[in-house]
Amino acid sequence: MRMARPGATVGGMQAVRRLADADPGVIADAGLGIAAAGLTAVAAWGSPRLIGSTAIAGPLWLRALLPLVMGAALVLRRRVPLLMWLAIWTGTAVLCLLADNSLRGVAFVFVLFAAAYSLGAHASFRWALAGLVITAPVVAIITNRGEMGLAFPSQSGSAAVASSLLQLVAFWLAGVLVRARGQAASLAARSAALERQAERAAADERARIARELHDIVAHHLSVVVLHAAGARACGRADPATLEEIEHSGRQALIETRRLFGVLREPDEETGCAPQPGISELPALAGSLRAAGLEVSLSVDGDHTALPAAVNVSAYRIVQEALTNVLKHAGPARAEVTVGCADSAVSIKVTDDGPGNLVASALTGGQGLAGMRERVAVFGGDLRAGPLPGGGFTVCATLPIGEPS
């Protein structure tokens, strides 16, 4: 006798294991299909007493085809649940039409209950309900003729019809509840993932703000040191020099208070490049126009006297808002308005694109989360949302002065 090669056996087992790892339901579906085909085959060809079923009568081709239909349908219950349900009931109806059969016992109870559960568990509620409604008349006709009794075969007439329908609906409802619980768990996991992503976005933005404020504080302290060294070299304290030292010291103190509590990545180095501000917005708009986004920019008020941190943050908010428009709004035109007053800087960015930035923000976009974090540093306000006629708007207010 020829022995199987060990390598071939191991390779087959590895292939099955890889298939099961890729889709854990494959093995369960295959086992369910084999069990259904085997029980139906015993009822059609073997001794029905072995499984407590009645013998199936009918043409040879039908008795040969029926186990294959029942088994193959349950194997595909996850992929095409409605087709599985209709195939099983089509085979059952044909069997009753071509021969006077009594569909009772383990074989048909197992197949029909498993199919009802699978329809509820793996089809959408609308299609699962449609499948149940479509087959209800078939169930009623077959049961009323006395050819099917499921788990309570002693009943007859309308009581048997009601009993068969209630049993099938019970297993169908069990499948629907299992599907609903699975969907709820999936939504909860997705919500937790989005929350973690938003937290990471906020942490990244705080680290970026910390780097910018570090550069601003370092600049003010450098001015203080240089003026103090110059005054000492001259041997006298000029009032203008003292005033400049006082102003730079106050600004450094304000930015230090903003910096306090803002996280920073310990392994990141401080950049030496100058931080951008409102004066760089025309260049930003020009680069976005070159990328295909039509941008109109309006800056009102004097921005040269703004605190450096406010100036940088205004630029970053406009930059992030326009980047979101370019990524998600589709063909669009953006309008940017920046107003500089004595007490606050107001920013408004609107677009008329067909894209949905709300969906983008909820499914992983980090722009709005970063803008909120940046505005919160100054105790400001941010409002963002879709416009009634289409498009999206971002409105931010950055107070000027010492943070509370």
QUIZIMO-V968926 format. One line per field, one symbol per residue. psi: psi as a letter, one per 30 degrees, with the letter a starting at -180 (. if undefined). burial: I if it has 9 or more other ideal C-beta (glycine too) atoms within 8 Angstrom, else O. A space follows every 50 residues. Layout:
psi->???
burial->???
This chain:
psi->kkkkkeeeeeeeeeeeeeeeeejffeeeeeeeeeeeeeeeeefefbjfff ghllkklaleeefeeeeeeeeeefegfeeieeeeeeeefeeeeeeeefli ljilaeeeeeeeeeeeeeeefflleeeeeeeeeefeeeeeeeeffgfkfb fiffllbeeeeeeeeeeeeeeeeeeeeeeeeeeeeeeeeeeeeeeeeeee eeeeeeeeeeeeeeeeeeeeeeeeeeeeeeeeefgljkeeeeeeeeeeee eeeeeeeeekfklkkfgklklfkkklaefgeeeeeeeeeffgkkkkkkjk ljffgkkeeeeeeeeeeeeeeeeeeeeffajlkkkkkkkjafflkkkkjl lglfljfeeeefgfkfeeeeeeeeefeggakkkkllleglalkkkkkjkk akk.
burial->OOOOOOOOIOOOOOOIOOIIOOOOOIIOIIOIIIIIIIIIIIIIOOOIOO IOIIOIOIOOOIIIIIIIIIIIIIIIIOOOIIIIIIIIIOIIIIIIOOIO IOIIIIIIIIIIIIIIIIIIIIIOOOIIOIIIOOIIOIIIOIIIOOIIII OIOOIOOOOIIOIIIOIIIOIIIIIIIIIOOOOOOOOOOOOOOIOOIIOI IIIIIIIIIIIIIIIIIIIIIOIIOOIIOIIOOOOOOOOOIIOIIOOIIO IIOIIIIIIOOIOIOOOOOOOOOOIOIIOIIOOIIOOIIOOOIOIOIOIO OOIOOIIIIIIIIIIIIIIIIIIIIIOIIOOIIIIIIIIIOOOIIIIIII IOIOIOIIOIIOOOIIIIIIIIIIIOIIOIOIOIOIIOOOIIIIIIIIII OOIO
